[in-house]
């Protein structure tokens, strides 16, 4: 049996794996009972369908069905609040290489996440995306 902290850390890494594989359906399942927002005060996207729509409408997929990215999650600080609630702060750096774009970091920032434990399993309850450094996002985002 893994620790609560490790289970939460695995969720952070699973998100990176799914987005890099272009598996938006499974990615949205991670946030079925959650809201994703930015630090800019928006209302965000809540629930599976809204989050799936957000990723499919905003993320450019290339031949092979992936965004040709590698999300690196680091500096994870996980704080258990009680037996059923936790928070985490982590850093992200997204690398991308496409036929039109040489390998480079395209965005970096921080995730502030909240988690709840339901039926013995940790799940996201909120994610606030805080981009800090932005490079060439033309091959990654569709807006």
C-alpha positions as CSV (number, residue, x, y, z in Angstrom):
1,X,0.0,0.0,0.0
2,X,1.4,3.4,-0.9
3,X,1.3,6.5,1.3
4,X,-1.3,9.2,0.8
5,X,1.5,11.6,-0.3
6,X,2.7,9.1,-3.0
7,X,-0.9,8.5,-4.2
8,X,-1.3,12.3,-4.7
9,X,2.1,12.6,-6.4
10,X,1.0,9.9,-8.8
11,X,-2.1,11.9,-9.7
12,X,0.2,14.8,-10.6
13,X,2.3,12.6,-12.8
14,X,-0.7,10.8,-14.3
15,X,-2.0,14.2,-15.5
16,X,1.3,14.8,-17.4
17,X,1.3,11.4,-18.9
18,X,-2.3,11.7,-20.2
19,X,-2.0,15.2,-21.7
20,X,1.3,14.3,-23.4
21,X,-0.4,11.2,-24.9
22,X,-3.4,13.2,-26.1
23,X,-5.7,11.1,-23.9
24,X,-8.1,13.9,-23.1
25,X,-11.0,11.6,-22.2
26,X,-9.0,9.9,-19.5
27,X,-7.4,13.2,-18.4
28,X,-10.9,14.7,-17.9
29,X,-11.8,11.7,-15.8
30,X,-9.1,12.8,-13.3
31,X,-11.1,16.0,-12.8
32,X,-14.7,14.5,-12.8
33,X,-15.4,16.1,-9.4
34,X,-13.1,19.1,-9.8
35,X,-12.7,22.6,-11.1
36,X,-9.8,23.8,-13.2
37,X,-9.1,27.6,-13.1
38,X,-6.3,30.0,-13.8
39,X,-4.9,32.6,-11.4
40,X,-6.6,35.3,-13.4
41,X,-9.9,34.9,-11.5
42,X,-12.0,33.1,-14.1
43,X,-14.8,30.8,-13.0
44,X,-13.0,27.9,-14.5
45,X,-14.2,24.6,-15.9
46,X,-16.0,22.1,-13.6
47,X,-16.6,18.4,-14.2
48,X,-15.7,15.9,-16.8
49,X,-17.6,17.3,-19.8
50,X,-16.5,20.9,-19.3
51,X,-12.9,19.9,-18.8
52,X,-12.9,17.5,-21.7
53,X,-14.3,20.3,-23.9
54,X,-11.6,22.8,-22.6
55,X,-8.7,20.5,-23.5
56,X,-10.1,19.3,-26.9
57,X,-10.8,22.9,-28.0
58,X,-7.6,24.5,-26.7
59,X,-4.8,21.9,-27.2
60,X,-3.5,21.4,-30.7
61,X,-3.0,17.7,-31.6
62,X,-0.4,16.8,-34.3
63,X,0.0,13.7,-36.5
64,X,-0.1,10.7,-34.2
65,X,-2.8,12.3,-32.1
66,X,-0.6,13.9,-29.5
67,X,0.4,17.5,-28.7
68,X,4.1,16.6,-29.1
69,X,4.8,17.8,-25.6
70,X,6.5,16.6,-22.5
71,X,5.1,17.9,-19.3
72,X,7.6,17.8,-16.4
73,X,6.1,18.1,-13.0
74,X,8.6,18.9,-10.2
75,X,9.1,20.4,-6.8
76,X,6.0,18.8,-5.4
77,X,5.0,20.0,-1.9
78,X,2.1,17.9,-0.6
79,X,0.3,18.9,2.6
80,X,-2.2,16.6,4.2
81,X,-4.9,18.7,5.9
82,X,-6.7,15.7,7.5
83,X,-7.6,12.2,6.5
84,X,-9.8,13.3,3.6
85,X,-8.3,16.5,2.3
86,X,-4.9,17.6,1.0
87,X,-3.2,20.4,-1.0
88,X,-0.2,20.4,-3.2
89,X,2.0,22.9,-4.9
90,X,4.1,21.8,-7.9
91,X,6.0,23.3,-10.8
92,X,5.5,22.5,-14.4
93,X,7.7,22.9,-17.4
94,X,6.3,22.0,-20.8
95,X,8.7,21.0,-23.6
96,X,7.6,20.7,-27.2
97,X,9.2,19.8,-30.6
98,X,7.2,19.8,-33.8
99,X,8.3,19.8,-37.5
100,X,7.9,23.6,-37.3
101,X,9.4,24.1,-33.8
102,X,12.8,23.1,-32.5
103,X,12.8,21.4,-29.1
104,X,12.3,24.0,-26.4
105,X,10.5,24.9,-23.2
106,X,7.2,26.6,-24.2
107,X,5.7,27.4,-20.8
108,X,6.5,27.0,-17.1
109,X,4.7,27.8,-14.0
110,X,2.9,26.4,-10.9
111,X,-0.1,24.2,-10.1
112,X,-2.0,24.8,-6.9
113,X,-4.1,21.7,-6.4
114,X,-6.6,20.5,-3.8
115,X,-7.6,16.9,-3.3
116,X,-10.3,14.9,-1.5
117,X,-10.2,11.2,-0.6
118,X,-13.4,9.4,-1.7
119,X,-13.9,5.7,-1.1
120,X,-10.2,5.4,-0.2
121,X,-9.0,7.0,-3.4
122,X,-7.5,10.5,-3.8
123,X,-8.9,12.7,-6.5
124,X,-8.5,16.2,-7.7
125,X,-11.1,18.7,-6.3
126,X,-9.5,21.9,-7.7
127,X,-6.5,22.9,-9.8
128,X,-5.4,26.5,-10.3
129,X,-2.9,26.9,-13.1
130,X,-0.4,29.7,-12.7
131,X,1.7,30.1,-15.8
132,X,4.8,32.3,-15.1
133,X,7.0,32.0,-18.1
134,X,5.7,31.7,-21.7
135,X,7.5,31.0,-24.9
136,X,6.2,30.0,-28.3
137,X,2.8,28.4,-27.7
138,X,1.6,28.5,-31.4
139,X,2.2,24.8,-31.9
140,X,0.6,23.9,-28.6
141,X,-2.5,26.0,-28.1
142,X,-5.3,26.9,-30.5
143,X,-6.1,30.3,-29.2
